[in-house]
Amino acid sequence: MRLLYCLFFILYSYSSIAQSSEFTGVGRLFINSGKTCTATLVSSNTVLTAAHCVYNHKTQQYILPKNITFQPYSKNRTANKVEAITYTVGMRHLPQGAFTQDKLYGDWALIRLKKPLGCSLARFKLAKQSSKTVHRKLVVASYQQGSQNQLIVDESCQYAQTPTKNSMLRFKSCDLVHGASGAAIMAVENGELVIVGTISAGANDSKGRYRVFAVPNDSFRKKIQELSQACY
């Protein structure tokens, strides 16, 4: 199967506009080139997204932090954008064109923001395991092309195959389009939403079935554990 970064295939709609404050830690990532992705707060001042969101494929270099801003979800008003000051990525160079899923295991980025937001907004923990557990209910909150700046919550994703160690997560039936890249796929543990992985790419398999691929949280767990959760 050959993959592309952009999620471009639309399935039957099982999505809704976010109405809950539990998603205030999800926001839109803006790149000065005009590209947008979705990102999720994982500490007081750090958001998780896909590495390809902050990568310039023409120059094959990562975009400078000063050219990246994050705007968190707000139900009744437009939230202020916050500048990035630095970030860490899971891979030095990203593959070009079409590629196989094993090339995407490091397609994640942790972006540190100039202003801490995670103490006043929702921030999300990681699921205990992503490579061995099949969660019964999955949730994706993302900003998608054509959603008119609305945060869309999708609960239609299902596992397309049982997760295995050091491999990408594969999902089916997801109602996602361009703009969902970098969004966290979440599950419920002990009554709270936790991150299973982050969306990387989508493609049709050999039978023409559309599949969404996500980087499992095992790939970036250690880096997130190193982040400070202090409020200041």
Secondary structure, DSSP 8 states (H G I E B T S, - for coil): --BBSS-----S--EEE---GGGTTEEEEEETTS-EEEEEE-SSSEEEE-GGGGEETTTTEE--GGGEEEEE--SSS----EEEEEEEES-SS---SSB-GGGGTT--EEEEESS--TTTS---EE-S-SSS---S-EEEEEE-TTSTT-EEEE---EESS---TTS-EEEES----TT-TT-EEEEEETTEEEEEEEEEEEEE-TTS-EEEEEEEGGGTHHHHHTS-----
